[in-house]
């Protein structure tokens, strides 16, 4: 059954392609000009574990550390409100024991109570390079896995459309971090992988509906079939995306500094992923020459669909 209100999504696909191309161009240019502001996870640095005899006010500690010249310090509770884990990027021309004492003095001053340094570790840049390489491989394997699954479940034109839409989402999300010089750390990388899973789920729902719509109206033009499918899944897409958006928005404002990068990346990714599921993935499949023969159900698919 067709939706009451029919929106011509594919009629605006050229405008959508132009808009996406602009965002991708800005992102890629920013990658070459600004790069990414890698966090301590990738650059290496020092890790300090401190204990206090009272609950620690992290905002006061961050403020005092910034006044002492440690504005980039990442501070979070560790196990309990009396334990603090502080991560700091490498600082040149200062000995490690002197730096540790300065950190402890600033932290103790912020709480008006002495703290105890329980652990100091130095993370070398080579460890960060390994993490960055592993993160890149994780993204690559995620794209390959999606391409294989969609190719088997649907058709290669759908597969290419889905993967390019995921690349589109990932690059634009990372582009925001590059343009605005937000810190890129392991939590942000985790968010990118989560965005891939979220976006492909939405795209698969649309692809399924395209195939189902074709079975009920084989005499209809392929572009109209695709547009009908997008309209039929629009309600589900909006409700799902809006629910996730509100949840992530709460994390942005209430989640604290520790997961702020993750929440921001997810917020951008949900918006961009919803947009790409509607305007990018299916439109790319059509641009690759998707036709009715590609949607015909093979005997193997019929058997799979009939299974409980």
JOVENQUI-V618473 format. One record per run of one state. SS is the DSSP state (A for helix, B for strand, O for the rest). FROM is the first residue (numbers start at 1). TO is the last residue. If there is no record, write none. Layout:
# JOVENQUI-V618473
ss=SS from=FROM to=TO
ss=SS from=FROM to=TO
This chain:
# JOVENQUI-V618473
ss=O from=1 to=9
ss=A from=10 to=33
ss=O from=34 to=36
ss=B from=37 to=38
ss=O from=39 to=39
ss=A from=40 to=43
ss=O from=44 to=44
ss=B from=45 to=51
ss=O from=52 to=57
ss=A from=58 to=67
ss=O from=68 to=73
ss=B from=74 to=77
ss=O from=78 to=82
ss=B from=83 to=89
ss=O from=90 to=95
ss=A from=96 to=111
ss=O from=112 to=115
ss=B from=116 to=123
ss=O from=124 to=124
ss=A from=125 to=153
ss=O from=154 to=155
ss=A from=156 to=179
ss=O from=180 to=182
ss=B from=183 to=184
ss=O from=185 to=185
ss=A from=186 to=216
ss=O from=217 to=221
ss=A from=222 to=254
ss=O from=255 to=259
ss=A from=260 to=279
ss=O from=280 to=280
ss=A from=281 to=287
ss=O from=288 to=291
ss=A from=292 to=295
ss=O from=296 to=298
ss=A from=299 to=306
ss=O from=307 to=308
